[in-house]
């Protein structure tokens, strides 16, 4: 009994010694630092987010959400993303208003259609503009005066056929097409630079430029090198997407686009 009383006294004394300090502080809200960019990235994509992070300054880093995508790329797996886009866009912070949201899939945009992509995204998020690599690359071709492209894609030709149809409808010929014939995204992201260099050099005959298709293909560091070697503009999905996002947002300072496209103006 004595022992129990002693412990109770000890606890009471210790609690009395704990400082009771509570202060409430006022604060100010920092102003917006520039255009608000949003990015919808495929679950399987390991490249786009990194590339965009390299091309924009810290103040313009986009808010990013992901959309479920297949580990293997087929027309069916690409089309299946359409129904998931609104849900992915809805995962951006509540009440956030964007200047532009970019959707990061070239082949899925060609399968679904740019208009349907934009409508699905607008149903889930508030944004002034929506773009994706297909519309962005068509705009880039117009800005650079390109009427024909060689396309290098990681995917099988049946996946890329709708993309070529999109370019054709926009008045851009694609007489030369090359593929690594790889449907698995985990392998696409690891196609090495020498393989891309070799394939690109063999494709560019009788065309105005080269398009390296796929946001998961790691080509950002090769663009300027290939332009020097091939003596023509070289475009990539991630490069044109960020260029178009920047142009739609009014060309904010600090965005760095590699290659000849960096100096081009949206027409």
N, C-alpha and C positions, 0 to 999 in steps of 0.2 A: 504493500500500500504506500509506503514512504517513497519507494522508487517511482511509482506511477505519478505521485504528486510532484516530484522533482522534475520529471520530464515535462509535465504540463506547464510548470513555471518557466522552464527554459524556453519552450516554444513561444510563450507569451512575450517574453523579453526580446527574443529575436525578431518577432514580427513588429514590435514597436520601434525597432532600430532601422527598419527599411524606409528609405526616403520616399515620401509621397509627393512627387513633383509631376505635374501635368501642365503643359503649356500649349496653346493653340497659336499657330502662325498664319499670317496672311501670305498670299502668293500672287504673282502675275502670270498670265499666259503668254508664252512666247509667240511672236507672229509667225505666220507661214513663211517658209524659206524659199519657196518656188513652186513650180507646177507639181501637182500630185500625180505620180505615176503608179499604176497598178499592173501587176503581171500575173497571168494565170499559166502555171507551168505544169507540164505533165508529170505524173507521179514517177514515171520511169526516166525522166530527163535529169542528167547529171551535169549539163553544160550551160544551158541558157542563163540560169541565175548567176553563175560565175561570170559569164561573158558580159552581161548587162552591168554587173557590179564594177567591172573594169572600165566600162565606157561612160559611166555617169559619176559625177562628184558625190561626196558623202551626203550633201544636203538634198540630193535628188534621188537617192536610193529608193527604189519602188517598194511598195507593200506587195507581198507575194502570197498567193494562195496556190494550192495544187488541185489538180483534177485527176480522178482515177483513170488510168490508161492501161492497156494490155502490155505484157512483157514482150509479146511478139506483135509485129505490125502487119495487119491484114486490112482489107477494105472494111470488113465487118467490125473489127476492133476500133478502127478510126471513127466509123459512123456512130458507134455506141457512145462516144464522148458527147455527142450533141445533147442527149438527155441529162447529162451531168454538169453541163456548163453553168446553168443557173445556180445550182447548189454550190458549186465552187466559188462563183462570184459572190454569193451571199455570205461566204465566210470571211470576207474583208471586214474590218472593224465597222460596227454599227454607225450609221450616219455619215460615213466618210464620203466626200464628193471628189471624184477624180477628174483631172483634165483629160487623161487618156488611159485606157486599159489595153494592154497587149495580150493576145492569146498566143501561146508559144507552140503551135504545131502547124507546119506547112502542109503536110499530106492530109491531115484531118480537115483543115480548112477547105482544101480542094474537094474532098469527099462530101462535106456537109454544106459548103457554100458560105461565102463571106457574109452575106446578108443574114443567114440563119445563125451564124456564130455571133454576130453583133446583137441580134434580137435576144438570143438566149442570155448573153452577158448583161445586157441592159435590164433584163427581167430580174436580175439578182443584185445589181449594184448601180449606183448613180454615177454616170460618167458623161462627159461632153463628147468624147470620141472613143471609138473602138477600132483596133486594127489587128492584123495578124501578118505572117510572113508573105502570104500570097498577094494581098493588096499592097503591102509595103514594097515588095519586089517589083510589081507592076509600076508603082509610083517611082521607084528608083530608076527603072529602065527609061521611063519618060523623062525624068530629070537629066539623065545622061545621054539621051538620044539613041538608046539601043533598040534596034528592031529585030534582033535575033540573038538567041542564047544557046550555048551548049549547057546541058544540065548534067551535073554529077550528083547522083543520089545513092544513099546506102541501100535503098529498098528495091525490091523486085519491081519489074516494069509495070505489072498490073496495078500496083499501088501508086505509081507515078503517072499513069496515063491521065487521070483527071487533072493533075497539076498542069500537064502539057495542054490540055483542053482549055484550062483557065487562061494560060498565056496566049493561046491562039485566039480566043475570044477577045482578048485585049489588043490584038494586032501584033503580038510578039511571036515570031517563029521560033521553034525549038527543033531544028533539023538534026541535032546531034544529042544523043542521050547515052550516058554511061552509068553503070550501077555496080555496086559491090555485092548485090544479090544477098543482102543480109537482113533477115526479118527480126532478129533478136536485139532489143535495145541495149542490153548489157554488153553486146559485142560492138554495136554501132559506135558507142562512146569511146571504144578503145581501138578503132581503126587508126593506124599510126600515120604520122605526117608524111613519111616517105611514100606510103601507098597512095595517099591523096595527091601528092606532087606528081607522081608517075602517071596516075589516071588523068589528072587535069591536063598535063602536057600533051597527051595523046588525043584529046577531044577537040581542041580549039582550032578547027579549020573551017573557014568560010562563015564565021559568026562574028558578031560585034562584041560579045562578052561571055563570061562564064558565070554560072550560078551554082553554088555549092549548097544543095538543098538538105534541110534537116536541122532543127535546133539542137539536136544532141550530138551532131558531128563537130569535132573540135578543130575548127579551121580559122579562128579569129587571128591567130598569129601568122597564118600563111597568106593572108589576103594581099598585103603589100608586096611580099616576096613574089607571089605568083603574078601580080600585075607587072612587076618589073621584068619577069622572065617571059611572060606571054605577050606583053605589049598590048594589053587590053584591060578594060574594067573587070574586076572580079567581085561578085556579090555573094553574100551568104545569108542564110535565114536570120541569124541573130543580128547581124550588122544592119540589114535593111529594116528589120523590125524596130530596132532602137532608133535608127535614123528617122523612120516615119513617125514614131511616137514623139520624138523630139520636135520634128517639124510641125506636127499637129498641135503641140503645146507651145508653139511660138519660138522655137530654137533657144531654149534657155542656155545661159553661159555654163561652160565647164563640161559639156557633153563632147566626147571625143570619138568620132567615127573613123575607123581605119579605111585606107584606100581612097580612090578617086571620089567615091560617094560622099566622103566627109565634106567636100567643098561644094557639093551640088545643092541646089535649092528646089524645094517642092514646087512643081509647076501646076 
